[in-house]
């Protein structure tokens, strides 16, 4: 019977010693990371907004160019996939 108790797998988290501290530390670390990422995203959005407001036609041109490239890549991928099945 003692052999079974030594190899017993806990049925819930509360039975594992130190588990709550590990989860708490992980949660704190995740919150810090998310806070840092959200702050950087905020700064990036502000920078993009300032740049687009300063150079609106350049921004439109870049957006158009990126759209054309993505459209060409999608068309190329679709046509090569269709020719593969023929």
ChimeraX commands (.cxc) that place a marker at each C-alpha (Angstrom):
marker #1 position 0.00,0.00,0.00 radius 0.5
marker #1 position 2.84,2.41,0.76 radius 0.5
marker #1 position 4.30,1.73,-2.67 radius 0.5
marker #1 position 1.11,3.04,-4.26 radius 0.5
marker #1 position 1.13,6.20,-2.15 radius 0.5
marker #1 position 4.69,7.06,-3.20 radius 0.5
marker #1 position 3.81,6.79,-6.88 radius 0.5
marker #1 position 0.47,8.53,-6.47 radius 0.5
marker #1 position -0.32,11.14,-9.11 radius 0.5
marker #1 position -2.06,14.18,-7.62 radius 0.5
marker #1 position -5.61,14.64,-8.85 radius 0.5
marker #1 position -5.56,18.43,-8.69 radius 0.5
marker #1 position -3.11,21.32,-8.55 radius 0.5
marker #1 position -3.57,21.99,-4.86 radius 0.5
marker #1 position -1.98,18.64,-3.97 radius 0.5
marker #1 position 1.29,19.56,-5.68 radius 0.5
marker #1 position 3.53,21.47,-3.27 radius 0.5
marker #1 position 4.86,24.77,-4.65 radius 0.5
marker #1 position 2.57,24.66,-7.68 radius 0.5
marker #1 position 0.66,27.82,-6.72 radius 0.5
marker #1 position 3.89,29.81,-6.45 radius 0.5
marker #1 position 5.01,28.61,-9.86 radius 0.5
marker #1 position 1.70,29.63,-11.44 radius 0.5
marker #1 position 1.79,32.98,-9.68 radius 0.5
marker #1 position 5.31,33.67,-10.95 radius 0.5
marker #1 position 4.38,32.62,-14.45 radius 0.5
marker #1 position 1.28,34.82,-14.41 radius 0.5
marker #1 position 3.31,37.84,-13.21 radius 0.5
marker #1 position 5.91,37.29,-15.91 radius 0.5
marker #1 position 3.20,36.98,-18.58 radius 0.5
marker #1 position 1.53,40.18,-17.38 radius 0.5
marker #1 position 4.85,42.05,-17.53 radius 0.5
marker #1 position 5.48,40.77,-21.04 radius 0.5
marker #1 position 1.99,41.72,-22.22 radius 0.5
marker #1 position 2.36,45.18,-20.70 radius 0.5
marker #1 position 5.67,45.70,-22.50 radius 0.5
marker #1 position 4.29,44.45,-25.80 radius 0.5
marker #1 position 1.20,46.65,-25.56 radius 0.5
marker #1 position 3.35,49.72,-24.77 radius 0.5
marker #1 position 5.57,49.04,-27.79 radius 0.5
marker #1 position 2.52,48.51,-29.99 radius 0.5
marker #1 position 1.15,51.84,-28.78 radius 0.5
marker #1 position 4.40,53.62,-29.67 radius 0.5
marker #1 position 4.52,51.92,-33.08 radius 0.5
marker #1 position 0.93,52.96,-33.81 radius 0.5
marker #1 position 1.67,56.56,-32.81 radius 0.5
marker #1 position 4.77,56.60,-35.03 radius 0.5
marker #1 position 2.82,55.14,-37.97 radius 0.5
marker #1 position 0.05,57.70,-37.45 radius 0.5
marker #1 position 2.52,60.59,-37.43 radius 0.5
marker #1 position 4.30,59.28,-40.52 radius 0.5
marker #1 position 1.09,58.79,-42.49 radius 0.5
marker #1 position -0.14,62.26,-41.52 radius 0.5
marker #1 position 3.21,63.78,-42.54 radius 0.5
marker #1 position 3.45,61.94,-45.87 radius 0.5
marker #1 position -0.06,60.92,-46.94 radius 0.5
marker #1 position 0.59,60.37,-50.66 radius 0.5
marker #1 position 3.76,58.41,-50.00 radius 0.5
marker #1 position 1.76,56.21,-47.63 radius 0.5
marker #1 position -0.92,55.67,-50.28 radius 0.5
marker #1 position 1.73,54.76,-52.85 radius 0.5
marker #1 position 3.42,52.29,-50.51 radius 0.5
marker #1 position 0.07,50.72,-49.63 radius 0.5
marker #1 position -0.78,50.39,-53.32 radius 0.5
marker #1 position 2.60,48.82,-54.10 radius 0.5
marker #1 position 2.33,46.31,-51.27 radius 0.5
marker #1 position -1.20,45.42,-52.40 radius 0.5
marker #1 position -0.02,44.83,-55.99 radius 0.5
marker #1 position 2.85,42.61,-54.82 radius 0.5
marker #1 position 0.59,40.55,-52.52 radius 0.5
marker #1 position -2.03,40.24,-55.27 radius 0.5
marker #1 position 0.61,39.09,-57.76 radius 0.5
marker #1 position 1.93,36.50,-55.32 radius 0.5
marker #1 position -1.56,35.16,-54.63 radius 0.5
marker #1 position -2.32,34.99,-58.36 radius 0.5
marker #1 position 0.97,33.22,-59.04 radius 0.5
marker #1 position 0.37,30.73,-56.23 radius 0.5
marker #1 position -3.19,30.04,-57.40 radius 0.5
marker #1 position -2.16,29.54,-61.04 radius 0.5
marker #1 position 0.73,27.22,-60.16 radius 0.5
marker #1 position -1.59,25.19,-57.93 radius 0.5
marker #1 position -4.16,24.87,-60.72 radius 0.5
marker #1 position -1.54,23.75,-63.25 radius 0.5
marker #1 position -0.30,21.14,-60.77 radius 0.5
marker #1 position -3.68,19.39,-60.70 radius 0.5
marker #1 position -4.18,19.36,-64.49 radius 0.5
marker link #1:1,2 radius 0.2
marker link #1:2,3 radius 0.2
marker link #1:3,4 radius 0.2
marker link #1:4,5 radius 0.2
marker link #1:5,6 radius 0.2
marker link #1:6,7 radius 0.2
marker link #1:7,8 radius 0.2
marker link #1:8,9 radius 0.2
marker link #1:9,10 radius 0.2
marker link #1:10,11 radius 0.2
marker link #1:11,12 radius 0.2
marker link #1:12,13 radius 0.2
marker link #1:13,14 radius 0.2
marker link #1:14,15 radius 0.2
marker link #1:15,16 radius 0.2
marker link #1:16,17 radius 0.2
marker link #1:17,18 radius 0.2
marker link #1:18,19 radius 0.2
marker link #1:19,20 radius 0.2
marker link #1:20,21 radius 0.2
marker link #1:21,22 radius 0.2
marker link #1:22,23 radius 0.2
marker link #1:23,24 radius 0.2
marker link #1:24,25 radius 0.2
marker link #1:25,26 radius 0.2
marker link #1:26,27 radius 0.2
marker link #1:27,28 radius 0.2
marker link #1:28,29 radius 0.2
marker link #1:29,30 radius 0.2
marker link #1:30,31 radius 0.2
marker link #1:31,32 radius 0.2
marker link #1:32,33 radius 0.2
marker link #1:33,34 radius 0.2
marker link #1:34,35 radius 0.2
marker link #1:35,36 radius 0.2
marker link #1:36,37 radius 0.2
marker link #1:37,38 radius 0.2
marker link #1:38,39 radius 0.2
marker link #1:39,40 radius 0.2
marker link #1:40,41 radius 0.2
marker link #1:41,42 radius 0.2
marker link #1:42,43 radius 0.2
marker link #1:43,44 radius 0.2
marker link #1:44,45 radius 0.2
marker link #1:45,46 radius 0.2
marker link #1:46,47 radius 0.2
marker link #1:47,48 radius 0.2
marker link #1:48,49 radius 0.2
marker link #1:49,50 radius 0.2
marker link #1:50,51 radius 0.2
marker link #1:51,52 radius 0.2
marker link #1:52,53 radius 0.2
marker link #1:53,54 radius 0.2
marker link #1:54,55 radius 0.2
marker link #1:55,56 radius 0.2
marker link #1:56,57 radius 0.2
marker link #1:57,58 radius 0.2
marker link #1:58,59 radius 0.2
marker link #1:59,60 radius 0.2
marker link #1:60,61 radius 0.2
marker link #1:61,62 radius 0.2
marker link #1:62,63 radius 0.2
marker link #1:63,64 radius 0.2
marker link #1:64,65 radius 0.2
marker link #1:65,66 radius 0.2
marker link #1:66,67 radius 0.2
marker link #1:67,68 radius 0.2
marker link #1:68,69 radius 0.2
marker link #1:69,70 radius 0.2
marker link #1:70,71 radius 0.2
marker link #1:71,72 radius 0.2
marker link #1:72,73 radius 0.2
marker link #1:73,74 radius 0.2
marker link #1:74,75 radius 0.2
marker link #1:75,76 radius 0.2
marker link #1:76,77 radius 0.2
marker link #1:77,78 radius 0.2
marker link #1:78,79 radius 0.2
marker link #1:79,80 radius 0.2
marker link #1:80,81 radius 0.2
marker link #1:81,82 radius 0.2
marker link #1:82,83 radius 0.2
marker link #1:83,84 radius 0.2
marker link #1:84,85 radius 0.2
marker link #1:85,86 radius 0.2
view
